[in-house]
């Protein structure tokens, strides 16, 4: 199976005084505003790191669901938060880390099975594979 999706960005102006928009093929994002202020300050709009975080959390949650299904388990809920770290490094800025926080409710899952599935999803999620950042995970199973 090969799936291709597209998104687009438009930018006008300089780094600090410019502004841009991002759009997705699905239309979920349609000319959503982003700028220096939304990326490095508290401006209203989105930023690339926030979008990467959303993509990673969503991808991870789906990967975990698939792995659980292979073990005949179905989650009542999988709640994943992705904290993306952007920092200045030699030669510019880089996304250096992503910390995933998972809270899940999975009837019939024991702690060992849950931790194994959570780690496998972290390693196997396509967005995890894409990122060169250090990816960490804090996973908790709700009883």
C-alpha positions as a Markdown table, in Angstrom:
| # | Residue | x | y | z |
|---|---|---|---|---|
| 1 | Unk | 0.0 | 0.0 | 0.0 |
| 2 | Unk | 1.4 | 3.4 | -1.0 |
| 3 | Unk | -0.3 | 6.5 | 0.3 |
| 4 | Unk | 0.7 | 10.0 | -0.6 |
| 5 | Unk | -0.6 | 13.1 | 1.1 |
| 6 | Unk | 0.2 | 16.7 | 0.4 |
| 7 | Unk | 0.3 | 19.9 | 2.4 |
| 8 | Unk | 1.4 | 23.3 | 1.4 |
| 9 | Unk | 2.8 | 26.5 | 2.9 |
| 10 | Unk | 3.0 | 30.1 | 1.7 |
| 11 | Unk | 5.3 | 32.7 | 3.3 |
| 12 | Unk | 5.6 | 36.4 | 2.6 |
| 13 | Unk | 8.1 | 38.8 | 4.1 |
| 14 | Unk | 11.1 | 38.5 | 6.3 |
| 15 | Unk | 11.6 | 36.0 | 9.2 |
| 16 | Unk | 10.5 | 38.3 | 12.1 |
| 17 | Unk | 8.0 | 40.5 | 10.2 |
| 18 | Unk | 6.7 | 38.0 | 7.7 |
| 19 | Unk | 3.7 | 35.7 | 7.9 |
| 20 | Unk | 2.6 | 32.5 | 6.3 |
| 21 | Unk | -0.2 | 30.0 | 6.0 |
| 22 | Unk | -0.3 | 26.2 | 5.9 |
| 23 | Unk | -3.0 | 24.1 | 4.3 |
| 24 | Unk | -3.6 | 20.4 | 4.0 |
| 25 | Unk | -5.1 | 18.3 | 1.2 |
| 26 | Unk | -8.0 | 17.3 | 3.5 |
| 27 | Unk | -8.9 | 20.9 | 4.2 |
| 28 | Unk | -8.6 | 20.4 | 7.9 |
| 29 | Unk | -6.0 | 23.1 | 7.8 |
| 30 | Unk | -7.0 | 25.8 | 5.3 |
| 31 | Unk | -4.6 | 28.7 | 5.2 |
| 32 | Unk | -3.9 | 28.4 | 8.9 |
| 33 | Unk | -1.7 | 31.3 | 10.0 |
| 34 | Unk | 1.8 | 30.9 | 11.3 |
| 35 | Unk | 4.6 | 33.3 | 11.9 |
| 36 | Unk | 7.7 | 34.0 | 14.0 |
| 37 | Unk | 5.4 | 35.0 | 16.8 |
| 38 | Unk | 3.5 | 31.7 | 16.7 |
| 39 | Unk | 6.7 | 29.7 | 16.6 |
| 40 | Unk | 8.9 | 31.5 | 19.1 |
| 41 | Unk | 6.5 | 33.7 | 21.1 |
| 42 | Unk | 2.9 | 33.4 | 22.2 |
| 43 | Unk | 1.2 | 34.5 | 18.9 |
| 44 | Unk | -2.1 | 33.2 | 17.8 |
| 45 | Unk | -1.8 | 30.5 | 15.1 |
| 46 | Unk | 0.1 | 27.3 | 14.7 |
| 47 | Unk | 3.8 | 26.3 | 14.1 |
| 48 | Unk | 5.6 | 23.4 | 12.5 |
| 49 | Unk | 6.6 | 21.8 | 15.8 |
| 50 | Unk | 3.0 | 21.8 | 17.0 |
| 51 | Unk | 1.9 | 20.1 | 13.7 |
| 52 | Unk | 4.7 | 17.5 | 14.1 |
| 53 | Unk | 3.5 | 16.9 | 17.6 |
| 54 | Unk | 0.0 | 16.3 | 16.5 |
| 55 | Unk | 1.1 | 14.1 | 13.7 |
| 56 | Unk | 3.3 | 12.0 | 16.0 |
| 57 | Unk | 0.7 | 11.7 | 18.7 |
| 58 | Unk | -1.9 | 10.6 | 16.2 |
| 59 | Unk | 0.4 | 8.2 | 14.4 |
| 60 | Unk | 1.6 | 6.7 | 17.6 |
| 61 | Unk | -1.9 | 6.1 | 18.9 |
| 62 | Unk | -2.9 | 4.3 | 15.7 |
| 63 | Unk | 0.2 | 2.2 | 15.8 |
| 64 | Unk | -0.5 | 1.2 | 19.4 |
| 65 | Unk | -4.1 | 0.3 | 18.4 |
| 66 | Unk | -2.8 | -2.0 | 15.6 |
| 67 | Unk | -0.3 | -3.7 | 17.9 |
| 68 | Unk | -3.0 | -4.2 | 20.6 |
| 69 | Unk | -5.3 | -5.7 | 18.0 |
| 70 | Unk | -2.6 | -8.3 | 17.1 |
| 71 | Unk | -2.8 | -9.3 | 20.8 |
| 72 | Unk | -6.6 | -9.5 | 20.7 |
| 73 | Unk | -6.9 | -6.4 | 22.8 |
| 74 | Unk | -8.9 | -3.3 | 22.1 |
| 75 | Unk | -8.4 | 0.0 | 24.0 |
| 76 | Unk | -11.3 | 1.9 | 25.5 |
| 77 | Unk | -9.0 | 4.9 | 25.2 |
| 78 | Unk | -5.5 | 5.8 | 24.0 |
| 79 | Unk | -4.6 | 9.4 | 24.9 |
| 80 | Unk | -1.2 | 10.5 | 23.7 |
| 81 | Unk | 0.5 | 13.8 | 24.1 |
| 82 | Unk | 3.7 | 14.8 | 22.2 |
| 83 | Unk | 6.0 | 17.4 | 23.6 |
| 84 | Unk | 8.3 | 18.6 | 20.8 |
| 85 | Unk | 11.6 | 20.3 | 21.7 |
| 86 | Unk | 13.0 | 22.9 | 19.2 |
| 87 | Unk | 16.4 | 24.2 | 20.3 |
| 88 | Unk | 19.3 | 26.1 | 18.8 |
| 89 | Unk | 22.2 | 23.9 | 18.0 |
| 90 | Unk | 25.4 | 24.4 | 16.2 |
| 91 | Unk | 24.4 | 25.6 | 12.7 |
| 92 | Unk | 20.8 | 26.6 | 13.5 |
| 93 | Unk | 17.7 | 25.2 | 15.0 |
| 94 | Unk | 16.7 | 21.5 | 15.2 |
| 95 | Unk | 13.9 | 19.4 | 16.7 |
| 96 | Unk | 16.0 | 17.5 | 19.2 |
| 97 | Unk | 13.5 | 15.5 | 21.2 |
| 98 | Unk | 9.9 | 14.4 | 21.3 |
| 99 | Unk | 8.5 | 13.1 | 24.6 |
| 100 | Unk | 5.3 | 11.0 | 24.3 |
| 101 | Unk | 3.0 | 10.8 | 27.3 |
| 102 | Unk | 0.5 | 7.9 | 27.0 |
| 103 | Unk | -2.5 | 7.2 | 29.2 |
| 104 | Unk | -4.5 | 4.2 | 28.1 |
| 105 | Unk | -7.4 | 2.1 | 29.2 |
| 106 | Unk | -7.2 | -1.4 | 27.8 |
| 107 | Unk | -9.5 | -4.0 | 29.2 |
| 108 | Unk | -7.7 | -7.3 | 29.7 |
| 109 | Unk | -4.2 | -5.9 | 29.3 |
| 110 | Unk | -1.5 | -6.6 | 32.0 |
| 111 | Unk | 1.3 | -4.2 | 32.6 |
| 112 | Unk | 4.0 | -6.3 | 30.8 |
| 113 | Unk | 1.9 | -6.6 | 27.6 |
| 114 | Unk | 1.0 | -3.0 | 27.7 |
| 115 | Unk | 4.6 | -1.8 | 28.1 |
| 116 | Unk | 5.8 | -4.1 | 25.3 |
| 117 | Unk | 3.0 | -2.8 | 23.0 |
| 118 | Unk | 3.7 | 0.8 | 23.9 |
| 119 | Unk | 7.4 | 0.5 | 23.2 |
| 120 | Unk | 6.8 | -1.4 | 19.9 |
| 121 | Unk | 4.4 | 1.4 | 18.8 |
| 122 | Unk | 7.1 | 4.0 | 19.6 |
| 123 | Unk | 9.6 | 2.2 | 17.5 |
| 124 | Unk | 7.3 | 1.2 | 14.7 |
| 125 | Unk | 5.2 | 4.4 | 14.2 |
| 126 | Unk | 6.0 | 5.9 | 10.8 |
| 127 | Unk | 6.4 | 9.3 | 12.2 |
| 128 | Unk | 8.9 | 8.0 | 14.9 |
| 129 | Unk | 10.9 | 6.4 | 12.0 |
| 130 | Unk | 10.9 | 9.8 | 10.2 |
| 131 | Unk | 12.3 | 11.8 | 13.1 |
| 132 | Unk | 16.0 | 11.9 | 14.0 |
| 133 | Unk | 15.1 | 13.4 | 17.4 |
| 134 | Unk | 15.5 | 11.5 | 20.7 |
| 135 | Unk | 12.0 | 10.0 | 21.3 |
| 136 | Unk | 11.1 | 9.1 | 24.9 |
| 137 | Unk | 7.9 | 7.6 | 26.3 |
| 138 | Unk | 6.1 | 7.7 | 29.6 |
| 139 | Unk | 3.2 | 5.2 | 29.4 |
| 140 | Unk | 0.6 | 4.5 | 32.1 |
| 141 | Unk | -2.2 | 1.9 | 32.0 |
| 142 | Unk | -5.4 | 3.0 | 33.7 |
| 143 | Unk | -7.1 | 0.2 | 35.6 |
